[in-house]
Amino acid sequence: MKNLKIYPKEWLEFHPYTQTHQVDIYYTGIANRICDIFRKAELTNSYTSTEAKQICMRLTAYFEDIVSQTGIWQAFIKQHHILYGSYLPFYPINQEYYMDEVNLEDVRFLVWHFTQQYYGTNTNTFIDPEAVILAEISDQVFHLFSDEWAEAPENEKMQKLFAPETRYNAQDAYESLLFWFYYDSYLMVDSGQQLNTTMRMLWEQGNVTKENANQMFTHYFQRLAYNAPTAMLALTAPQWLELILPEAHPDKTSFKEIANGSVNKITEEVLKRSKKDYNKFIKTTDGQPIVYFTQVGEMTDFLTQKLGMSMGKDFNIPSTMKELKKLALYAVPEEGVQILSTDLEAIKDEHNPFYEKQPQKAVSFFLIKHCSVFLLQQMMERGMLEDASIFAEEGFERGKAIIQNNWRFIVRYFLREYPQRYV
C-alpha cells in the first residue's frame, strides 16, 4: 500500500453527479488522510490497495453524510433501534452518543462492516468486531473526524438529493436515485459483485447467450436494485429510500408503495399448505421440530408412511443426497416440511445422534443458508445452537456472546432474510 492515493475522480464514484466541486476536493483530502492511517497500520495482508482505498472513501462518505445531514446513516441506526432497541450491533452505546454527529461506535461498526465485506468475504471469515487492530484504526479515524467537524463543509448537492423540492414522481428520476443508491452509495459494498455473480451463474446455466447478454444484464441490473435484500438489515434499496426520504416529502407515498412491492411475501395459498404439512409433522413427532436419519431410505419411509406424502408429487429428495448418512427433516408453519443435511453435528438436541460440540459448524447456521430462518428462531429458543462462537481475540466465551447477543442482526446481514415472526 505504498502508493495509496485517492483522486477526486475516484471520490465521485460514491456520488450521483459527475462534476467535481470544491467540497469534493476537501473530502478527497480527508479520504487520503484516512489512507495514511491504514498505511501506517500495515494492513497489507488484509486489503488490496483498491480495497483499502474503497474503505477509506466509504468512511469519508459517512463523515460527509453526517456533516451534510443527508439522512442515510440516520435511517440505518433508527431502523436498528426500532428492531432491536439499540442503535448498533456489537458495540455498547455510551451516554455521549449523538445521532446527528460523528460517533466512535459508528466508526467502529463501519470499519467492521467494510472489512467484513472485503476481507471477510474474500477469506470466508466472520471478522471479530472487537479485533484490536480495527479498534485502533477506528479511534484514529474518529479523532480525525472530530478534529475536522467544525470546519467540514456541507455538500449542498447531496443535501438536495432528498430535499422536498427534488421530485421523483417520474420513473426515470426514481430509478436514477435507486440505481445510484443500490450500486454506488457508501453503505452498499457488494451490489456490483451480486450482479456479476448472478450473470455468471445465468451464463453457466445457459440462460445468457451472446445474443441476449445485454438484455439480460439490463433486466437483472434493474431487478436486483428493486428487489435484492442488502446486507444492511436485509432491507431492499426501495425500503431504505423510503426510510431516508423525509415524511414531508411530496413523493413519500409513492416511495412507500414501491418499497412494499419490493419484498417477496408468502402467499396465502402456500401458507395454508405449509401449515397443514407442519401440523401433521408436529403431531407425528410429538412436537419435535427436527427428525434425524442415517440413510435416505429411512427418510423416504417417514415421509410416505408417517406423513402420507407422495414422493415426486408432494416432496422431492435431490439425487445428490442418496449416499448421505446424516440427514434430517424439519417443519415450520411458514414453509412446511424441509430437508436439512449440512452441519447436523452442530445441533445440540437430545434426539440428535450426530451431535458433537463444534462451535464453527454451529456458527455457520447464521452465515450460510442451511435451513429456514423460521427454524433458526426455534433452534435459538431451544438452545440448539448455543455452542456457536467465532474466533474472538478475547476467547471462546466472548466469541459465543457476540453471536448469541447479535444473532438476529447477523442473520439479516449474512443470510439477508427477515421474516416478520423472526424480527
C-alpha positions, 0 to 999 in steps of 0.5 A, a space after each residue: 500500500 505504498 502508493 495509496 492515493 485517492 483522486 477526486 475522480 475516484 471520490 465521485 464514484 460514491 456520488 450521483 453527479 459527475 462534476 467535481 466541486 470544491 467540497 469534493 476536493 476537501 473530502 478527497 483530502 480527508 479520504 487520503 488522510 484516512 489512507 495514511 492511517 491504514 498505511 501506517 497500520 500495515 494492513 497489507 495482508 488484509 486489503 488490496 490497495 483498491 480495497 483499502 482505498 474503497 474503505 477509506 472513501 466509504 468512511 469519508 462518505 459517512 463523515 460527509 453524510 453526517 456533516 451534510 445531514 443527508 439522512 442515510 446513516 440516520 435511517 440505518 441506526 433508527 431502523 436498528 433501534 426500532 428492531 432491536 432497541 439499540 442503535 448498533 450491533 456489537 458495540 455498547 452505546 455510551 451516554 455521549 452518543 449523538 445521532 446527528 454527529 460523528 460517533 466512535 461506535 459508528 466508526 467502529 461498526 463501519 470499519 467492521 462492516 467494510 472489512 467484513 465485506 472485503 476481507 471477510 468475504 474474500 477469506 470466508 471469515 466472520 471478522 471479530 468486531 472487537 479485533 484490536 487492530 480495527 479498534 485502533 484504526 477506528 479511534 484514529 479515524 474518529 479523532 480525525 473526524 472530530 478534529 475536522 467537524 467544525 470546519 467540514 463543509 456541507 455538500 449542498 448537492 447531496 443535501 438536495 438529493 432528498 430535499 422536498 423540492 427534488 421530485 421523483 414522481 417520474 420513473 426515470 428520476 426514481 430509478 436514477 436515485 435507486 440505481 445510484 443508491 443500490 450500486 454506488 452509495 457508501 453503505 452498499 459494498 457488494 451490489 456490483 459483485 451480486 450482479 456479476 455473480 448472478 450473470 455468471 451463474 445465468 451464463 453457466 446455466 445457459 440462460 445468457 447467450 451472446 445474443 441476449 447478454 445485454 438484455 439480460 444484464 439490463 433486466 437483472 441490473 434493474 431487478 436486483 436494485 428493486 428487489 435484492 435484500 442488502 446486507 444492511 438489515 436485509 432491507 431492499 434499496 426501495 425500503 431504505 429510500 423510503 426510510 431516508 426520504 423525509 415524511 414531508 416529502 411530496 413523493 413519500 407515498 409513492 416511495 412507500 408503495 414501491 418499497 412494499 412491492 419490493 419484498 417477496 411475501 408468502 402467499 396465502 395459498 402456500 401458507 395454508 399448505 405449509 401449515 397443514 404439512 407442519 401440523 401433521 409433522 408436529 403431531 407425528 413427532 410429538 412436537 419435535 421440530 427436527 427428525 434425524 436419519 442415517 440413510 435416505 431410505 429411512 427418510 423416504 419411509 417417514 415421509 410416505 408412511 408417517 406423513 402420507 406424502 407422495 414422493 415426486 408429487 408432494 416432496 422431492 429428495 435431490 439425487 445428490 443426497 442418496 449416499 448421505 448418512 446424516 440427514 434430517 427433516 424439519 417443519 415450520 408453519 411458514 414453509 412446511 416440511 424441509 430437508 436439512 443435511 449440512 452441519 447436523 453435528 452442530 445441533 445440540 438436541 437430545 434426539 440428535 445422534 450426530 451431535 458433537 460440540 463444534 462451535 464453527 459448524 454451529 456458527 455457520 447456521 447464521 452465515 450460510 443458508 442451511 435451513 429456514 430462518 423460521 427454524 433458526 428462531 426455534 433452534 435459538 429458543 431451544 438452545 440448539 445452537 448455543 455452542 456457536 462462537 467465532 474466533 474472538 481475540 478475547 476467547 471462546 466465551 466472548 466469541 459465543 456472546 457476540 453471536 448469541 447477543 447479535 444473532 438476529 442482526 447477523 442473520 439479516 446481514 449474512 443470510 439477508 432474510 427477515 421474516 416478520 415472526 423472526 424480527 
